Amino acid sequence: MRQIKTSKNQLFLLVSLLLMMAVPLSAKADNVVEGYSSKQSLEPGQVVAIDKTASRSVKPAPATDSNLMFGVVVAPTDAAITLVGNNTKTFVATTGTYQILVSTVNGSIKAGDYISMSNVDGIAAKAANTEPIILGKAAGDFNGKAGAITTSGKSAIGRIFVNISIQKNPLANSDPTLPYFLRRVANSIANKSVPVIRVYTALLIFLISILASVAILWGGVRGSQISLGRNPLSKKVIFSGMYKVIFTGIGIFLIGLAGVYLLLKV
């Protein structure tokens, strides 16, 4: 009996240790925020940049340079893990999903839109193709009406959740030889910035697959109709052949689409 009881106690301790170890393991890296100092009062939701005039200090990110975006001010209670240092006044998240102050100066924001800087320091907005860097992707909508905190002229400021991931702007039209529409479609499919040569190659494959499919379908259907007119008794055989041609045309088109997707995605 004593041996059985001891085994149960050991099992209980083992399960407890595993549960305790699982708690920190379940905390995702994007739920970690760090403390910084700041010369001015910053509120949660503001976009910040590193202040090089002081050690581990941040300031509102300048509206004129999205390259300087570092992270977003959050409340220390918003994260599972908070790293605190000396003279910590401001807590900054560089990844994760948090509420951010945004403006409608570049238009209404919808979920999935890229977010970058507005014309006001520390305030984000819908990214334009002239911005080299984005803060992340919007996880909510803001049209300047519902949830507006303040308005100025035709623009309004509010808060939405944004998936923070500072990176190059996939919409940046740095190459004038590539139309903005094509770049936007290609980057949306690949979810990243795609080289110009790949975009044009994918477009060529897409056009070839369409032309080949249309040619096969047109020739097959037209040939079947002519054969049916000449020999109505072979209707079953003619239609069987026509169906094969149709499936072949559709198959070629689908293979072309798959090639386009792989070319842009890889």
N, C-alpha and C positions, 0 to 999 in steps of 0.2 A: 504493500500500500504506500509506504514511504517513497519507494522508487517511482511509482506512478505519479505521485503528487509532485515530486521533484521534476519529473519530465514535463508535467503540465506547466510548472513555473518557468522552466527554461523556454518552453514554447511561447509562453506569454511574453517573456522578455525579448525573445527574438522577433516576434511580430511587432512589438512596440518600437524596437530599434529600426526595423524596416520602415515603419510608418513615419518615424522621425526623419529618416534619411530621405523619404519621398517628398517631404514638404519643400526643402530647398531645391530638389531636383525638378519639381513641378513649376517652379518660378521661372518663367521664360526670361531670356536675355532682354527682350524688348520691354520688360516691366521694371528695368533698373534705371534709376535717375541719379544724377550726381549733383552735389551742392557746389555752388560757385558764389563768389562775392559780386557785388554790383554797386556802382557809385550812385545809382538812382533807383527809385522804387519801380519794380517791374511786376506786372500782374500776370496771373496764369493765362496762357493763350498767346502771349506775345512771342514773336520770332526773334531770336537773339543771335548775336555774333560774338566772337571772342574779342575782349577788350585787351589789346596788347600793351596798354599803359599800366596795367596792374596784373599781379600774379593770380591765375585762376579766377578771372573776372569776366563778366559778360555785359553786353549792352544791347539796346535794340538794333536789330539788323538794318542796315541802311537800305532805303528803297531803291537807290541807284545802282546797287551791286548785289545781285542774288548769289554771286560766288562766295560771299562772306557768311551765308546762312550756316549756323552751327546746330541749332536745335530750337526747342520750344519750352517756354516756362510752364511748369506744371506745379500743382500742389503736392507736397511731400506725401500726402495720404493717397494719391492717385496711383502710386506704384507699389509693387510687392516688396521691392528692395530699394532702399535709399542710402546712398553713400554720402556721408557728411564729413566735411573738412573744417578747417579753421576759418572763422569769419564767414560762415555759410549764411547767405541771405536768400539766394535764389536757387531753385531746383530746376534742372534742365534735362529734358528727354531728347535723345537723338534718334531713337527708333521707337516703334510702337504706335498705338492708336490713341490719340488724345484730342481734346477740344482745343481749337485754335481760333484766334480772332482773324476774321476774313472780311474783305471789302468786295463790293460789287462793281468796283471801278472798271474792271475788265469784263463785266457781264455777270449774269446770274451763274451760280455754281451748281452743278449737278454731281451726284455720286459717280465717281470714276474720272472726273476731270482732274487734270494735273494742277497742282497748286504751287505758286511761287510768290514773289514779293509784289506788293501793291505800290502805290505812289506815296505811301506813308510809312515811315520807319517803324519796324516792329509788327506791321500788319500784313497779312498774306492776302492773296487774291488769285483768281483764275489765271493760270500761266498763259502767256502769249508766246508765239513762236520766236520772239526776239529775246526771250530769257534763256540764258545758257544753262541754268541750274534750276531744278525743281525741289520743293520741300517734300513732296509726296503726292498721294492721291486722295481726293475727297471721298469720305465715307458717308456723306450726307448732302442734302440740298440746302441752298440758301438763295432766295430770290430778292432779298432786300426788304421784304415785308414781314413775313412771319419770323419772329425771333430777333428782329433788328434791335440793336442796343442804342445806336445813334445814327443819324443821317446827316449828310453834307452834300447839298446840291442834288445831283441825280444818283449818287452812290450812298450805300448804307453799310454799316459794320455790324457783324453778328458773330456767333460762334457755331462751328460745325466740327464734327469729328474728322480727323485726317490721319491716314496711314502714313506716318513719317518715314521717309526713306530718301535722304538727300542724294541726288544723282544728276547726271546730265539730262537735260530736257529732251525727251524723245521727239518733241514737236519742233525743236529748233531747226529752222530752215537755213542752215549754214551754207548749203550748196545751192546756188541759184539755178543750176541746171535741172534740179528736181522740183517739180510743182508741189506746192504745199499739200494739195489733196492727196497725191500719191504717197508722200511721206507720212501723212497722218494715218492713212489706211494701213500702210506697211508696218508702222510702229505699233498700231493698235493690235494687229494680228500677232506680231512678234513680242509685244509688251516690252520692247526695248528699241534703242536706236539702230536702224538697219543701214548698212553701207549703200551708197547710191548704186553701185554696180549690181548688187543683189536685187535691188528694187526693180531695175530695168530688166534684169534677166528673168525675174519672176513674172513681170508684165509680159515679156515675150513668150514665155511658156504658156501663160494664161491665154493669150491671143491665139497661139498656134493650136492649143487644145480645143478652143472654141471653133476655129475655122475647120479643123480636121473633123470634129464631131458633126458640125453642120453639113460639111461636104458628104460625109458617110451617110448621114440620115437622109439628106436630100436625094442622093443617088440611089440609095436602097429603096426608099419609098416610091420614087418616080419609076425605077426599074420594075418594081413589083406591080405597080399600076399598069404599066405597058404590057408586062407579061400576062397579067390577069385579063386584059382586053383581048389579047391574041389567043389565049388558051384558058377559057373560063373553067374547064374541067379540072385544071391543076390548081384550083383555088387553095386547097389545104397545104400543098407543098409550097406555093408562092407565099402564103401568109407566114408559114413557118420560117422561111428564109428571111422575110421582111422583119420578123420579130428578132431574129438573130442579129440582123444589121442594126436595128434600133438599140439593142442591148450593147452591141459593140461600140456604137457611137457614144452612148451614155458612159460606158466604161472608160473610154479614152478621155472624156471630159473629167470624170472623177479622178483618174490618174493624174491628169494635168493639175487639178486643184490640190491634190496631195503633194505633188512636186513643188508647187508654189508655196504651200504651207511649210514644208520641210526646209526649203531654201531660205525662207524668211525667219523661221524659228530657230534653226540650228546656229 
